[in-house]
Amino acid sequence: MLEKNRGLWEIKMSAAVPNALELYIYTDVRGDYYDWWERKFVESTTSAKYFRKELEKYPDVREINIFINSLGGSVMEGTAIYNQLRRHPAHKTVYVDGFACSIASVIAMAGDTIIMPKNTMMMIHNAWTYAEGNAAELRKIADDLDTMNEAAMQAYLVKAGDKLSEERLKEMLDAETYLTAAQCIEYGLADEFAEDEADMESARQMLAQKSAERMAAEQMQQRQEKAIAALNKYFG
């Protein structure tokens, strides 16, 4: 089973520029998962594995234009996508079309050039997760989150160069910081302004809709997993 969201996450050849790809990240980044109610494995079209397979179809591409309007999603999937883009020999240009939040801002850091309209934003924060378990398990999860945070920091610091210190970055991550386009350029997290402003109302409406859908899906998934765990415990 394949998610039907190609209009919001799409990679295709550019109609205007030869040997150029266009990647649209207009939804949450999510890995594959198993739908317990439907008893089907769902292959996500926003996973790193799916992105790798699609990218391999275009071995001769010389330029990748990446358009982002996303609240983020899976740290694991987004980090892998960032690294795939970083090592790709093509020149990468990132356009923030509204919001580049959470792991979507990390993906944006793969751009050789990052362009932001003056009315767009990034949001950066520390990784977080749902957790349950005993004290030892919860302490391990906290340690794992610290490791994830350190890895994400490197993406920002590599892009920013000497414009952003590690200490200042930690402060912003701890505070869950929204950054204007001007602040992103100041800190080295973007390179230049776009000529035109973005349609932020449309961007907000799209993200509000996708956020509501994501929360509903996550709540359903959690209920499914708890129900299966309870049944396993009862019959185990």
SERO-4910 file (N, C-alpha, C, O; in steps of 0.05 Angstrom, whole numbers):
BEGIN
 pado doro    nc1    nc2    nc3   cac1   cac2   cac3    cc1    cc2    cc3    oc1    oc2    oc3
  Met    A     17    -24      0      0      0      0     18     25      0     37     26     15
  Leu    A     12     44    -17     28     68    -20     11     92    -13    -12     95    -21
  Glu    A     23    110      3      8    135     11      2    151    -14     18    153    -32
  Lys    A    -22    163    -14    -31    179    -37    -26    209    -31    -45    224    -26
  Asn    A     -1    218    -32      4    246    -26     25    257    -45     41    275    -38
  Arg    A     25    247    -70     46    256    -88     44    286    -95     65    298   -102
  Gly    A     21    297    -93     19    326    -99     32    343    -78     38    366    -83
  Leu    A     37    332    -54     49    347    -32     78    339    -27     93    354    -14
  Trp    A     86    317    -37    114    308    -36    120    297    -63    111    275    -70
  Glu    A    136    311    -79    139    304   -107    167    310   -116    178    331   -109
  Ile    A    178    292   -132    204    297   -144    200    292   -174    191    271   -183
  Lys    A    208    312   -190    204    310   -219    225    326   -234    238    344   -223
  Met    A    227    320   -260    245    335   -277    234    363   -281    210    367   -284
  Ser    A    251    383   -281    242    410   -286    235    414   -315    249    404   -333
  Ala    A    213    428   -319    204    433   -347    219    456   -359    220    460   -383
  Ala    A    232    472   -342    245    497   -351    276    494   -354    288    507   -371
  Val    A    288    477   -338    317    475   -337    326    447   -344    317    428   -331
  Pro    A    343    443   -364    353    416   -371    369    404   -347    383    418   -333
  Asn    A    366    378   -344    381    363   -324    378    374   -296    396    374   -279
  Ala    A    354    383   -290    347    394   -264    323    380   -252    304    373   -267
  Leu    A    324    375   -226    301    363   -212    288    383   -195    300    402   -185
  Glu    A    262    379   -190    247    395   -171    236    377   -150    222    357   -156
  Leu    A    242    383   -125    232    367   -102    214    385    -85    223    406    -75
  Tyr    A    189    377    -82    170    392    -66    165    377    -40    155    354    -40
  Ile    A    171    390    -17    166    379      9    144    397     22    150    416     36
  Tyr    A    119    389     16     96    405     25     79    390     45     55    395     47
  Thr    A     91    372     60     77    356     80     97    346    100    120    353     99
  Asp    A     88    329    119    105    319    139    123    297    129    116    282    110
  Val    A    146    294    141    165    273    134    159    249    152    158    251    176
  Arg    A    153    226    139    145    203    155    156    177    143    158    175    118
  Gly    A    163    158    159    173    133    150    151    113    145    128    119    149
  Asp    A    159     89    136    139     68    131    127     59    158    140     62    179
  Tyr    A    103     48    157     90     39    181     70     17    175     62     13    152
  Tyr    A     62      3    195     42    -18    192     15     -9    204     14     -1    227
  Asp    A     -6    -10    188    -32     -3    196    -46    -27    208    -53    -46    193
  Trp    A    -48    -28    234    -58    -52    248    -87    -57    242    -96    -80    239
  Trp    A   -103    -36    239   -132    -40    234   -136    -51    206   -153    -69    202
  Glu    A   -122    -39    187   -125    -48    159   -108    -73    153   -112    -86    132
  Arg    A    -90    -79    171    -71   -102    168    -56   -100    142    -53   -119    126
  Lys    A    -45    -75    138    -30    -70    114     -4    -55    121     -4    -38    138
  Phe    A     17    -62    107     42    -46    109     40    -22     90     34    -25     67
  Val    A     45      1    101     43     26     86     71     37     79     86     44     97
  Glu    A     77     38     54    102     50     45     98     80     41     83     89     24
  Ser    A    112     95     58    108    124     57    123    137     34    146    129     28
  Thr    A    110    156     21    124    171     -1    139    194     10    149    210     -6
  Thr    A    141    197     36    158    218     48    181    206     64    194    219     80
  Ser    A    187    180     59    209    167     73    236    171     59    236    177     35
  Ala    A    257    167     73    284    168     61    288    146     40    301    151     20
  Lys    A    277    123     46    279    101     27    266    107      0    276    102    -21
  Tyr    A    241    118      2    227    126    -22    242    148    -37    244    147    -62
  Phe    A    252    167    -22    267    189    -35    291    178    -50    297    187    -72
  Arg    A    306    159    -37    330    148    -50    323    134    -76    336    137    -96
  Lys    A    301    118    -75    293    104    -99    285    123   -122    292    119   -145
  Glu    A    272    145   -115    264    164   -135    288    179   -146    290    184   -170
  Leu    A    307    186   -128    331    201   -137    348    184   -155    361    195   -173
  Glu    A    349    158   -151    365    141   -168    355    139   -197    370    130   -214
  Lys    A    331    148   -201    320    148   -229    332    169   -246    329    169   -271
  Tyr    A    346    188   -234    357    211   -248    387    213   -243    396    232   -229
  Pro    A    403    195   -254    432    194   -247    448    218   -258    470    224   -248
  Asp    A    438    231   -279    453    252   -292    444    280   -284    453    300   -297
  Val    A    428    283   -264    418    309   -256    440    326   -245    457    317   -230
  Arg    A    441    351   -253    462    370   -245    452    391   -226    468    405   -213
  Glu    A    426    394   -223    415    414   -206    390    403   -193    373    391   -206
  Ile    A    387    408   -167    362    401   -152    351    425   -139    364    438   -122
  Asn    A    327    432   -146    313    455   -133    293    443   -113    275    428   -121
  Ile    A    295    451    -88    279    439    -66    261    461    -55    270    482    -46
  Phe    A    235    456    -56    215    475    -47    203    464    -21    192    442    -21
  Ile    A    204    480      1    196    470     27    174    487     39    175    511     40
  Asn    A    153    473     48    132    485     66    123    462     84    103    448     77
  Ser    A    136    458    106    132    434    122    137    440    152    154    455    159
  Leu    A    120    427    169    124    429    198    145    409    208    151    410    232
  Gly    A    154    391    191    175    373    200    166    344    199    153    335    180
  Gly    A    172    329    220    165    300    221    186    283    233    198    291    254
  Ser    A    192    261    221    210    241    232    239    250    231    249    257    209
  Val    A    253    250    254    281    258    255    298    238    238    315    246    223
  Met    A    292    212    242    308    192    228    305    195    198    325    194    183
  Glu    A    281    197    188    277    199    159    288    225    148    302    226    127
  Gly    A    283    247    162    293    273    153    323    275    153    335    287    135
  Thr    A    336    264    173    365    264    174    377    249    151    397    257    139
  Ala    A    365    226    144    375    210    122    371    225     95    389    224     78
  Ile    A    349    239     92    344    254     68    364    277     66    375    282     44
  Tyr    A    370    290     88    390    312     88    417    301     79    430    313     62
  Asn    A    425    278     89    451    267     81    452    257     52    473    260     39
  Gln    A    430    247     42    428    239     14    432    264     -4    447    263    -23
  Leu    A    419    285      4    422    310    -12    450    322    -10    461    331    -29
  Arg    A    461    321     14    488    333     19    509    319      1    526    333    -10
  Arg    A    508    293     -1    529    279    -16    523    278    -46    540    269    -61
  His    A    499    287    -54    493    286    -83    510    308    -97    511    330    -87
  Pro    A    522    301   -120    540    321   -133    526    344   -146    539    364   -152
  Ala    A    500    343   -149    486    365   -162    486    390   -144    490    388   -119
  His    A    483    413   -156    480    438   -140    451    439   -129    432    435   -144
  Lys    A    449    443   -103    423    443    -90    415    472    -83    429    486    -69
  Thr    A    391    480    -92    380    506    -84    354    501    -69    336    488    -80
  Val    A    352    511    -45    329    508    -28    312    534    -29    323    556    -25
  Tyr    A    287    531    -33    268    554    -32    248    549     -9    233    529    -10
  Val    A    248    565     11    229    563     33    203    577     24    203    602     22
  Asp    A    182    562     19    158    574      7    138    582     29    117    593     22
  Gly    A    144    577     54    126    585     76    141    580    102    152    599    114
  Phe    A    140    555    111    153    548    136    172    524    131    166    506    117
  Ala    A    195    525    144    213    502    145    218    497    175    236    509    186
  Cys    A    203    479    186    203    475    215    215    448    222    212    429    207
  Ser    A    227    447    246    236    422    257    255    408    237    274    420    228
  Ile    A    250    382    232    268    368    214    268    378    186    287    374    171
  Ala    A    247    393    178    247    405    151    268    427    149    279    432    128
  Ser    A    274    440    171    295    460    171    323    446    169    341    458    157
  Val    A    325    422    179    350    407    176    354    399    147    376    402    136
  Ile    A    333    390    134    334    383    106    342    408     89    358    406     71
  Ala    A    332    431     97    338    456     83    368    461     83    379    473     65
  Met    A    382    453    105    410    458    108    427    444     87    451    450     84
  Ala    A    415    425     72    430    411     51    434    429     26    449    423      8
  Gly    A    420    452     26    422    470      3    449    484      1    459    494     21
  Asp    A    461    484    -23    484    500    -28    476    530    -27    492    547    -19
  Thr    A    452    535    -36    440    562    -34    412    559    -23    396    543    -32
  Ile    A    406    575     -2    380    575     11    368    602      7    379    622     15
  Ile    A    344    603     -6    331    628    -13    305    629      2    289    611      2
  Met    A    300    652     15    275    655     31    262    682     25    275    703     26
  Pro    A    236    682     17    222    707     17    223    720     44    226    706     65
  Lys    A    220    746     45    224    761     71    202    754     91    207    758    115
  Asn    A    179    743     83    158    737    102    157    708    110    137    699    122
  Thr    A    177    692    103    177    663    110    193    659    136    206    677    145
  Met    A    191    634    146    204    629    172    215    601    173    207    583    158
  Met    A    235    597    191    244    571    200    238    569    230    236    588    244
  Met    A    235    544    239    233    538    267    252    516    274    252    495    261
  Ile    A    269    520    294    288    500    303    283    493    332    277    511    348
  His    A    286    468    339    282    460    366    296    433    371    306    421    352
  Asn    A    297    425    396    308    399    403    289    377    395    264    381    395
  Ala    A    300    353    390    283    330    383    266    322    407    274    326    430
  Trp    A    242    311    402    225    301    423    211    276    413    210    271    389
  Thr    A    200    262    432    187    237    425    166    229    446    165    241    467
  Tyr    A    148    211    439    131    198    459    147    175    472    163    162    458
  Ala    A    142    170    497    158    150    511    141    136    532    124    148    545
  Glu    A    147    111    536    136     96    559    156     74    566    172     65    549
  Gly    A    156     65    591    174     45    600    183     49    628    172     67    642
  Asn    A    202     33    637    212     36    665    233     58    666    239     71    646
  Ala    A    244     63    690    262     86    694    287     83    676    295    103    664
  Ala    A    298     59    675    322     55    658    316     61    629    333     73    615
  Glu    A    293     51    619    286     55    591    282     85    585    290     94    564
  Leu    A    269     99    603    264    128    599    290    144    599    293    163    584
  Arg    A    309    136    617    335    150    617    350    145    591    362    163    580
  Lys    A    348    121    580    361    115    555    348    132    532    363    142    515
  Ile    A    322    134    532    309    151    512    318    180    513    323    192    493
  Ala    A    322    190    538    332    218    541    360    220    530    367    240    516
  Asp    A    377    200    535    404    200    524    404    198    493    419    212    480
  Asp    A    386    182    483    383    180    454    375    207    441    385    214    420
  Leu    A    357    221    455    349    247    445    372    267    445    375    283    426
  Asp    A    389    266    465    412    283    466    431    277    442    441    296    430
  Thr    A    434    252    435    450    245    412    438    255    386    453    265    369
  Met    A    412    253    384    398    263    360    402    294    358    407    304    336
  Asn    A    401    307    381    404    336    380    432    344    371    436    363    356
  Glu    A    452    329    381    480    335    373    483    331    342    497    347    329
  Ala    A    471    310    332    473    305    303    460    328    287    471    337    267
  Ala    A    436    336    295    422    358    281    438    384    282    438    399    263
  Met    A    450    389    305    465    414    308    487    416    287    493    438    277
  Gln    A    499    394    280    521    395    260    511    404    233    525    418    219
  Ala    A    486    397    226    475    406    200    473    437    200    481    450    180
  Tyr    A    463    449    222    461    478    223    489    491    224    493    511    210
  Leu    A    507    480    239    534    492    243    550    491    217    565    510    211
  Val    A    548    469    202    562    467    177    553    488    158    569    501    144
  Lys    A    527    492    156    516    512    138    523    541    148    530    558    131
  Ala    A    521    546    173    524    573    184    553    582    184    558    606    182
  Gly    A    572    564    186    600    572    187    605    588    212    597    581    234
  Asp    A    620    610    209    628    626    232    606    647    240    611    664    257
  Lys    A    583    646    227    561    664    234    545    656    258    530    672    269
  Leu    A    548    631    267    532    621    289    549    603    306    560    583    297
  Ser    A    551    610    332    566    594    350    550    570    361    525    571    360
  Glu    A    564    550    370    550    527    381    534    534    406    511    524    410
  Glu    A    544    552    422    530    561    447    504    575    440    484    570    452
  Arg    A    505    593    420    481    608    412    461    589    400    437    591    405
  Leu    A    470    570    384    452    551    372    438    534    393    414    529    391
  Lys    A    452    525    413    440    509    435    418    526    449    397    515    456
  Glu    A    423    551    453    403    568    466    378    569    449    356    567    460
  Met    A    381    572    423    358    574    405    343    547    404    318    547    403
  Leu    A    357    526    403    344    499    403    329    494    429    306    484    428
  Asp    A    341    501    451    327    498    477    302    514    479    282    506    491
  Ala    A    302    538    466    279    556    468    258    551    446    238    565    446
  Glu    A    262    531    428    245    527    405    240    554    391    219    567    396
  Thr    A    258    561    374    260    588    364    249    590    335    257    574    317
  Tyr    A    231    609    331    223    616    304    241    638    293    246    658    307
  Leu    A    251    634    269    269    653    257    258    665    232    248    651    215
  Thr    A    259    692    230    251    705    205    272    700    183    294    690    189
  Ala    A    265    706    159    284    703    137    309    720    142    331    712    137
  Ala    A    305    744    153    327    762    158    345    750    180    370    752    178
  Gln    A    334    738    200    350    725    221    364    701    210    387    696    218
  Cys    A    351    686    193    365    663    181    389    671    165    410    659    167
  Ile    A    387    693    150    410    703    135    431    713    154    455    709    150
  Glu    A    423    727    176    442    737    196    458    714    208    483    717    212
  Tyr    A    445    692    214    458    669    227    471    650    207    483    629    215
  Gly    A    469    655    181    481    638    162    464    613    155    474    595    141
  Leu    A    439    613    164    421    590    158    406    594    132    390    577    124
  Ala    A    410    616    119    399    622     92    419    641     79    435    654     92
  Asp    A    417    643     52    437    658     37    426    684     26    441    704     24
  Glu    A    401    684     17    391    708      4    360    710      5    347    689      9
  Phe    A    350    734      2    321    737      0    311    731    -28    325    735    -48
  Ala    A    287    721    -30    273    718    -56    263    746    -64    259    763    -47
  Glu    A    258    749    -89    248    775    -99    220    780    -90    213    803    -84
  Asp    A    203    760    -90    175    763    -83    169    751    -56    182    732    -48
  Glu    A    149    761    -42    140    749    -17    123    724    -22    111    721    -43
  Ala    A    123    707     -2    107    682     -5     78    687      3     72    706     18
  Asp    A     61    669     -7     32    670      1     30    655     27     24    631     28
  Met    A     33    670     50     35    657     76      8    647     85      6    628    100
  Glu    A    -14    659     76    -40    650     84    -46    622     73    -56    604     87
  Ser    A    -39    618     48    -42    591     36    -24    571     49    -31    548     54
  Ala    A      1    580     56     20    563     69     10    554     96     12    531    104
  Arg    A     -2    573    111    -12    567    138    -36    548    136    -38    529    152
  Gln    A    -54    553    117    -77    536    114    -70    507    108    -81    488    118
  Met    A    -50    505     89    -42    478     82    -29    463    105    -35    440    110
  Leu    A    -12    477    120      1    464    143    -18    458    166    -15    438    179
  Ala    A    -38    475    170    -58    470    190    -74    444    183    -79    428    201
  Gln    A    -81    441    158    -95    417    150    -78    393    153    -87    372    163
  Lys    A    -53    394    144    -35    371    145    -28    365    174    -25    341    181
  Ser    A    -26    385    192    -20    380    220    -43    365    233    -39    347    248
  Ala    A    -68    373    227    -92    360    238    -93    331    229    -99    313    245
  Glu    A    -87    326    203    -87    299    193    -66    282    206    -70    259    212
  Arg    A    -42    294    210    -20    280    222    -27    272    251    -22    249    259
  Met    A    -38    291    266    -44    285    294    -65    263    296    -63    246    313
  Ala    A    -85    264    279   -106    243    279    -94    216    272   -100    196    285
  Ala    A    -76    216    253    -63    191    245    -45    180    267    -45    156    273
  Glu    A    -30    198    281    -12    190    302    -28    179    326    -21    159    338
  Gln    A    -51    192    332    -67    183    354    -79    156    348    -80    138    366
  Met    A    -88    152    324    -98    126    316    -77    104    317    -82     82    327
  Gln    A    -53    111    308    -31     92    309    -24     85    338    -19     61    344
  Gln    A    -24    104    356    -18     99    384    -39     81    396    -33     62    411
  Arg    A    -65     86    390    -86     69    400    -84     40    390    -88     21    404
  Gln    A    -76     38    364    -72     11    353    -50     -3    367    -53    -27    375
  Glu    A    -27     10    372     -4     -3    384    -10    -10    413     -2    -32    422
  Lys    A    -25      7    428    -32      1    455    -51    -23    457    -49    -40    474
  Ala    A    -70    -24    438    -89    -46    437    -74    -73    432    -80    -93    444
  Ile    A    -56    -73    413    -40    -97    406    -24   -105    430    -22   -129    437
  Ala    A    -11    -85    444      6    -92    467    -11   -104    489     -2   -123    503
  Ala    A    -35    -93    494    -53   -103    514    -62   -132    508    -63   -149    526
  Leu    A    -68   -137    483    -76   -164    475    -53   -184    478    -57   -206    487
  Asn    A    -29   -175    470     -6   -193    474      0   -199    503      7   -222    510
  Lys    A     -4   -179    520      1   -183    549    -20   -202    560    -14   -219    577
  Tyr    A    -45   -199    551    -67   -215    562    -65   -244    553    -68   -262    569
  Phe    A    -58   -248    527    -57   -275    517    -29   -287    518    -25   -311    513
  Gly    A     -9   -270    526     18   -280    526     24   -299    548     47   -308    551
***
